[in-house]
Amino acid sequence: MSEQSYDVVVIGSGPAGYVAAIKAAQLGLSVACVEQWQDEKGKAVVGGTCLNVGCIPSKALLDSSHKFAEARDDFAVHGIGVDKPSMDVPAMLARKDKIVKQLTGGVSSLFKHNGVTTIVGRGKVLAGAKVEVTDADGNVSVVDAGNVIIAAGSLPIEIPPAPVDNEYIVDSTGALEFSEIPEKLGVIGAGVIGLELGSVWSRLGSEVVLLEALDSFLPMMDHQIAKETGKIFKKQGLDIRLGARVTAAEVKDKQVHVTYSTSDGEQHLTFDRLIVCVGRRPRSEELLASDSGVTLDERGFIYVNDFCATEAPHVYAVGDVVRGPMLAHKGSEEGVMVAERIAGKPAQLNYDCIPSVVYTHPEVAAVGKTEQELKADGVPYKAGVFPFAASGRALAANDSDGMVKILAHEETDRILGCHIVGPSAADLVQQVVIAMEFGSSAEDLALMVFGHPTLSEAVHEAALAVDGHAIHIANRKRR
């Protein structure tokens, strides 16, 4: 016999889940959110991977380590003298934990304010849009749900050659908790997570080697931007080795001995710590009853349509458990869309305008199509590029590495993509996201007035450069 009944039951309280729950409650629906993560007191730990062991804590460490590196390496150029700055790692970690606690506490407060009920336990979708909840003691209850939103998130991918022991060989979560700075640090994977975590500890003094199995660097990004990014990271001291497939990792005498293969044969390295960052997989195990009506694809992702509806009536899935990039903001907006559709509103999400960001320094950000994708699809296009080295604001800040690149349709001039490596790239790309959402042309951006001196002027100049009209660089002749 079911014990409780709600209009909407959300499984998971990460960015996709908690946003969906809050939005549904704001729309007047009765909402419960099922979360299996709990603290030592048995209270639900909301916020998911992002707030607790992902986006937020990693950005706290990135900012702390960046400030340390600035004080050590860059203050002198401004005439500021700092005598051998030191890093208090426990204090840095304590600050990170304080931020996490503040934000997760904020989500709990928002649940209370909006009338969202939190149910502690592991959720499983049953037939007929019901949710089975198993608590930590093994007690089982069933919740009636008018609608179910699955937002169970993702987990780090594990690889047999490098089994995680959470001491010497760690995943992305363990890399946030090093109590001291490793002298030599290995990172398996030179993707977004590997680059961010490698950057943190490299800035603090670790000798960092990133072993990437692929032969190309950041292959999903625009190739010109990826090439420029690789140069910048090499200048910063990150040792990125492509075509390096790890075949074994063994802990001996408190060190990690790594074997990897390249085109030159078998290679060996020894590290004090090793981080495994080879991607994430959907958390879909033990989530669905056999008769739930919800299906998975061959990679374990829940199958959904363009509106995040599964094949089971009144059951939806959002965030990392469905197709598309594993981005917190993508999942959040999917949660909003689903909540609004449940409430009878004709909501939709423009998947062509979802930005992605690598929070290194400089940041790398992108939205829309890359140049190689346009070439492959046979789309006629034109490109405008503006380097931050020609930006007065970037030079004044001693932060002039990188460039802005805008791609537009050759015939209609409509903006098709924007790719940036440079200072504040995450915020600058959002200007182009807005423009693309409104169907703007490169000329639209070129005709707008940008404040001076600002980093945003680089976006303006890149838009001007699309048609060879940039003011502060020599324009290339259009072919």
C-alpha positions in Angstrom: 0.0 0.0 0.0 1.4 3.4 -1.0 2.2 5.7 1.9 2.5 9.0 0.2 1.3 10.7 -2.9 2.7 13.7 -4.8 2.1 15.4 -8.2 5.8 15.1 -8.9 8.6 12.9 -7.4 12.1 13.8 -8.4 14.9 11.2 -7.9 18.2 13.0 -7.2 18.9 16.5 -5.8 21.8 17.6 -8.0 21.4 20.7 -10.3 19.0 18.9 -12.6 16.9 17.5 -9.8 16.7 20.3 -7.3 16.0 22.9 -10.0 13.2 20.7 -11.4 11.8 20.2 -7.9 11.8 23.9 -7.0 10.3 24.9 -10.4 7.5 22.3 -10.1 6.7 23.6 -6.6 6.7 27.2 -7.9 4.1 26.1 -10.5 1.8 24.9 -7.7 2.5 21.2 -7.8 3.1 19.0 -4.8 6.7 17.8 -5.0 9.0 15.3 -3.2 12.7 14.9 -3.9 14.3 11.5 -3.2 18.0 11.7 -2.3 20.1 8.7 -1.1 23.2 10.7 -0.1 23.0 11.4 3.6 25.3 12.7 6.4 26.3 11.0 9.6 23.0 12.2 11.2 20.9 10.6 8.5 20.0 13.9 7.0 19.8 14.2 3.2 22.9 15.8 1.6 21.4 17.8 -1.3 23.2 19.4 -4.2 24.5 16.2 -5.9 28.0 15.8 -7.3 28.1 19.4 -8.6 27.7 21.2 -5.3 29.4 18.6 -3.1 32.3 17.0 -5.0 32.3 18.5 -8.5 31.7 21.9 -10.0 31.7 24.0 -6.9 34.5 22.6 -4.8 36.8 22.3 -7.8 36.1 26.0 -8.7 37.0 26.9 -5.1 40.3 25.2 -5.4 40.9 26.6 -8.9 40.4 30.2 -7.6 42.5 29.6 -4.5 45.4 28.1 -6.5 45.1 30.8 -9.1 45.4 33.6 -6.5 48.5 31.8 -5.1 50.1 31.5 -8.5 49.4 35.2 -9.2 51.0 36.2 -6.0 54.1 34.0 -6.7 54.5 34.7 -10.4 52.6 37.8 -11.5 52.4 40.4 -8.8 55.9 41.7 -9.5 55.0 43.0 -12.9 52.4 45.3 -11.2 55.1 46.6 -8.8 53.8 44.5 -5.9 56.4 42.8 -3.8 55.4 39.5 -2.1 58.1 37.6 -0.1 57.8 33.9 -0.9 54.0 33.3 -0.6 53.1 30.0 0.9 49.9 27.8 0.6 48.2 26.5 3.7 46.5 23.5 2.1 44.2 22.6 5.1 43.0 26.3 5.1 42.3 26.1 1.4 40.3 22.9 1.8 38.4 24.3 4.8 37.4 27.3 2.7 36.2 24.9 0.0 34.2 22.9 2.5 32.6 26.1 3.9 31.4 27.1 0.4 30.0 23.7 -0.2 28.2 23.7 3.1 26.8 27.2 2.5 25.4 26.3 -1.0 24.0 22.9 0.0 22.4 24.5 3.0 20.9 27.1 0.6 19.3 24.3 -1.5 17.8 22.8 1.7 16.4 26.2 2.6 14.9 26.7 -0.8 13.2 23.2 -0.6 11.7 24.3 2.7 10.7 27.7 1.4 9.0 26.2 -1.7 7.4 23.3 0.1 9.4 20.6 -1.5 9.5 17.4 0.7 12.8 15.7 1.0 12.7 11.9 1.3 16.0 10.2 2.3 16.7 6.9 0.5 17.5 5.2 -2.8 14.8 5.7 -5.4 13.7 3.2 -8.0 11.0 3.7 -10.7 8.3 1.1 -10.7 5.5 0.5 -13.2 2.7 3.1 -13.3 5.0 6.0 -12.4 5.5 4.9 -8.8 8.7 5.3 -6.9 10.1 2.7 -4.4 12.3 4.2 -1.7 14.8 2.1 0.3 16.3 3.8 3.3 19.7 3.2 4.9 18.3 0.5 7.1 16.7 -1.4 4.2 13.1 -0.3 4.9 11.1 0.0 1.8 8.1 2.3 1.0 6.3 3.2 -2.2 5.4 6.7 -3.2 2.6 7.5 -5.6 3.8 10.0 -8.2 1.6 11.7 -10.8 4.9 12.3 -12.6 8.4 11.1 -12.0 11.6 13.1 -13.0 14.7 11.0 -12.9 17.8 13.1 -12.1 20.2 10.5 -10.7 23.3 12.1 -12.1 26.6 10.3 -13.0 29.7 8.6 -11.6 33.4 8.7 -12.5 34.4 6.0 -14.9 36.8 3.4 -13.5 39.4 1.7 -15.6 40.9 -1.7 -14.7 44.6 -0.7 -15.2 44.3 1.9 -12.5 42.1 0.7 -9.6 41.1 3.6 -7.3 42.2 3.0 -3.7 41.3 6.6 -2.5 44.8 7.1 -1.1 47.4 7.0 -3.8 45.2 6.4 -6.8 42.1 8.6 -6.6 39.2 9.8 -8.8 38.0 13.4 -9.2 36.5 13.4 -5.8 39.7 12.2 -4.0 41.7 14.9 -5.9 39.8 17.5 -4.0 41.0 16.2 -0.7 44.8 16.0 -0.9 46.1 17.0 2.5 49.5 18.0 1.1 50.9 19.1 -2.3 52.2 16.1 -4.3 55.7 16.5 -5.6 54.9 14.5 -8.7 51.3 14.1 -9.8 49.9 12.0 -12.6 46.6 12.5 -14.3 45.0 9.9 -16.6 42.9 11.9 -19.0 43.4 15.4 -20.4 39.8 16.3 -20.7 37.9 19.0 -18.8 38.2 17.5 -15.4 41.8 16.4 -15.8 42.9 19.8 -17.0 41.1 21.6 -14.1 42.4 19.3 -11.4 45.9 19.2 -12.9 45.9 23.0 -13.0 45.1 23.3 -9.3 48.0 21.2 -8.1 50.4 22.4 -10.8 49.9 26.0 -9.6 50.6 24.9 -6.1 53.9 23.4 -7.1 53.3 19.8 -8.3 55.1 18.5 -11.3 52.0 17.4 -13.3 51.9 14.9 -16.2 48.6 14.3 -18.0 48.4 11.0 -19.9 45.8 11.2 -22.7 44.9 8.1 -24.7 43.6 10.1 -27.7 46.0 11.4 -30.3 44.4 14.9 -30.3 44.0 17.5 -27.6 40.4 18.6 -26.7 39.1 17.1 -30.0 35.5 18.2 -29.3 36.6 21.8 -29.3 37.3 24.0 -32.3 40.7 22.9 -33.5 42.2 26.3 -33.7 41.1 27.1 -30.1 42.4 23.7 -28.9 45.8 24.2 -30.5 46.1 27.7 -28.9 45.0 26.3 -25.6 47.6 23.5 -25.8 50.3 26.1 -26.3 49.2 28.1 -23.3 49.1 25.1 -21.0 52.5 23.9 -22.2 53.9 27.4 -21.3 52.3 27.1 -17.9 54.3 23.8 -17.3 51.6 21.2 -17.8 53.1 18.1 -19.4 50.4 16.8 -21.7 51.3 13.5 -23.4 48.9 12.5 -26.2 48.5 9.0 -27.5 49.5 7.7 -24.1 47.4 4.7 -23.1 47.8 3.6 -19.5 48.2 -0.2 -19.2 49.0 -0.6 -15.5 49.3 1.3 -12.3 50.7 -0.2 -9.1 51.3 1.3 -5.7 54.8 0.3 -4.3 56.6 2.0 -1.4 54.1 4.8 -1.2 54.4 5.7 -4.9 52.4 4.9 -7.9 54.3 3.2 -10.7 52.5 3.7 -14.0 53.1 1.9 -17.3 51.7 3.4 -20.5 52.1 2.7 -24.2 52.8 5.1 -27.0 53.8 4.8 -30.6 57.4 4.6 -29.3 56.5 1.5 -27.2 56.1 1.0 -23.4 56.9 3.8 -21.1 57.2 4.1 -17.3 56.6 6.9 -14.8 56.5 7.2 -11.0 54.1 9.6 -9.1 53.3 10.4 -5.6 49.6 10.5 -6.5 47.6 9.5 -9.5 44.2 11.0 -10.5 41.9 9.0 -12.8 39.8 11.3 -14.9 38.6 9.4 -18.0 35.0 10.6 -18.0 31.8 9.9 -16.3 29.0 7.4 -16.8 25.2 7.7 -16.0 24.1 6.5 -12.6 21.4 4.2 -14.0 22.1 0.9 -12.2 19.4 -0.3 -9.8 17.3 2.7 -10.8 14.6 1.1 -12.9 12.3 -1.9 -12.1 12.2 -4.3 -15.0 8.6 -3.4 -15.7 9.1 0.4 -15.3 8.7 0.9 -19.1 11.9 3.1 -19.1 14.6 1.9 -21.5 18.4 2.4 -21.5 20.7 2.7 -24.5 23.8 0.6 -25.0 25.9 3.1 -22.8 23.5 3.1 -19.9 21.8 6.4 -20.7 18.0 6.7 -20.3 16.3 7.0 -23.6 14.3 10.3 -23.9 12.8 12.4 -26.6 13.5 16.1 -27.3 11.4 17.0 -24.3 13.1 14.6 -21.9 10.1 12.2 -21.8 10.9 8.5 -21.5 8.9 5.8 -23.2 6.9 5.3 -19.9 4.0 7.6 -19.5 4.5 10.4 -17.0 8.2 9.5 -16.5 10.9 11.9 -17.5 14.7 12.0 -17.2 17.1 14.9 -17.1 20.7 15.8 -16.6 23.6 13.4 -16.7 21.5 10.3 -17.1 20.3 11.3 -20.6 22.0 12.1 -23.9 24.0 15.1 -24.5 26.9 16.8 -22.6 27.2 16.3 -18.9 26.8 19.9 -17.9 25.1 21.1 -14.8 23.4 24.0 -16.5 22.1 21.8 -19.3 20.5 19.5 -16.7 19.1 22.4 -14.8 17.4 23.8 -17.8 16.0 20.4 -18.8 14.6 20.2 -15.2 12.8 23.6 -15.8 11.5 22.5 -19.2 10.1 19.2 -17.8 8.5 20.9 -14.7 6.8 23.4 -17.0 5.6 20.8 -19.4 4.1 18.8 -16.5 2.3 22.0 -15.5 0.8 22.3 -19.0 3.2 24.9 -20.4 4.6 24.5 -23.9 8.3 24.7 -22.8 11.3 23.6 -24.9 15.1 23.9 -24.7 17.4 25.1 -27.5 20.2 22.5 -27.4 22.1 24.5 -30.0 22.8 27.3 -27.5 24.2 25.4 -24.6 27.7 26.7 -23.7 30.5 24.6 -22.3 33.5 25.8 -20.2 36.9 24.6 -19.0 37.6 26.5 -15.9 41.4 26.6 -16.2 43.2 29.9 -16.5 42.8 31.1 -19.0 39.3 29.7 -19.3 38.1 28.0 -22.5 34.5 28.4 -23.5 32.4 27.5 -26.5 28.8 27.5 -27.9 27.5 26.3 -31.2 29.3 24.7 -34.1 33.1 24.3 -34.5 34.9 25.1 -37.7 35.6 21.4 -38.3 31.9 20.5 -37.8 30.8 23.2 -40.4 33.4 21.9 -42.9 32.2 18.3 -42.4 28.5 19.3 -42.8 29.3 21.3 -45.9 27.9 24.5 -44.4 29.3 27.7 -46.0 30.8 29.9 -43.3 33.1 32.8 -42.5 35.2 33.3 -39.4 36.4 36.3 -37.4 39.2 36.0 -34.8 40.5 38.6 -32.4 43.5 38.0 -30.0 43.5 39.3 -26.5 47.0 40.5 -27.1 45.3 43.4 -28.9 42.9 44.1 -26.1 43.8 47.1 -24.0 41.9 45.8 -21.0 43.6 42.4 -21.2 47.0 44.0 -21.5 46.3 46.3 -18.5 45.4 43.2 -16.5 48.5 41.3 -17.6 46.2 38.6 -18.9 46.4 38.7 -22.6 46.8 35.0 -23.7 44.1 33.6 -26.1 41.5 34.8 -28.6 37.9 35.1 -29.5 36.6 33.3 -32.6 33.2 33.8 -34.1 31.7 31.7 -36.9 28.8 32.9 -39.1 26.9 31.6 -42.1 28.6 32.8 -45.3 25.3 33.7 -46.9 22.9 34.7 -44.0 25.6 36.0 -41.6 23.7 34.2 -38.8 26.1 33.4 -35.9 26.8 29.6 -35.8 29.3 29.4 -33.1 31.7 31.2 -30.7 34.9 29.8 -29.3 37.1 31.5 -26.7 40.3 30.9 -24.8 41.2 33.7 -22.6 40.4 35.8 -19.5 36.7 35.6 -18.4 35.9 33.3 -21.4 33.0 31.7 -19.4 31.3 35.1 -19.1 32.2 36.5 -22.5 30.7 33.5 -24.4 27.4 34.1 -22.7 27.1 37.3 -24.6 27.1 35.3 -27.8 24.8 32.7 -26.4 22.2 35.4 -25.9 22.8 36.7 -29.5 22.4 33.2 -30.9 19.2 32.6 -28.9 17.7 35.6 -30.7 19.0 34.5 -34.1 21.5 37.4 -34.4 23.9 37.9 -37.2 27.6 38.7 -36.8 26.7 42.2 -38.1 24.2 42.6 -35.2 27.1 42.1 -32.7 29.3 44.4 -34.8 26.8 47.2 -34.7 26.4 47.1 -30.9 28.3 49.5 -28.6 30.7 47.8 -26.2 32.2 49.7 -23.2 35.8 50.6 -23.4 38.1 49.4 -22.1 36.6 46.0 -21.5 37.3 42.3 -22.3 34.0 42.3 -24.1 35.5 44.4 -26.8 37.3 41.2 -28.0 33.8 39.7 -28.8 32.9 42.9 -30.7 36.1 42.9 -32.7 35.8 39.2 -33.5 32.3 40.0 -34.9 33.7 42.8 -36.9 36.5 40.5 -38.2 33.9 38.1 -39.6 33.5 40.5 -42.5 37.1 41.9 -42.4 36.1 45.1 -40.5 38.0 44.7 -37.3 39.5 48.0 -36.1 42.2 47.0 -33.7 44.0 44.3 -35.8 45.0 44.1 -39.4 42.2 42.2 -41.2 42.9 39.2 -43.4 41.8 39.5 -47.0 38.5 37.6 -47.6 38.9 34.9 -50.2 
